[in-house]
Amino acid sequence: MQYTDLDTVVEIECAAHITPWSSATLRECLRVGYDCELLLEHGKGMGFSIARTGPDDTELLNLCVHPDHQGGGRGQHLLDAVIARARRHGVERVLLDVREGNGPARTLYAKNGFQAIGLRPGYYGLADGGREHAVVMALLLGS
């Protein structure tokens, strides 16, 4: 992902999320050097991932596929790339938060070996002003 891709990334983010990240937040992820990947097919943005890696773990901050292109393995492709990068960095685990009500995402993560390790009550905002819990999930990486 490059700065010139931000309009595409914002479009995907806004189409897919109830409370999307702002353009400024996405720009800041690039500026600070997070692992930001844009999935392109035939020159069109399909989805993206943003992760940050520390000494012990990689945190998947955002994995997003445009709703028009979900269900075709694109999320799996992006997740595979995040896990592969984490392995190359030699970290112990990959962490993420996911909306409690996001069944497809939770299924994807569980299918890839992620396990729920905690709950963040009222972490995500809802369109009606309510709040939704985040499930904290971890994937332990073998050495």
ABEGO torsion letter per residue (X at the ends): XBAAAAAAAAAAAAAABABBBBAAAAAAAAAAGBBBBBBBBGGBBABBBBBBBBAABBBBABBBBBAAABGAGAAAAAAAAAAAAAAAAGBABBBBBBBAABAAAAAAAAAAGBBBABBBBGABBBAAGBBBBBBBBBBBBBX
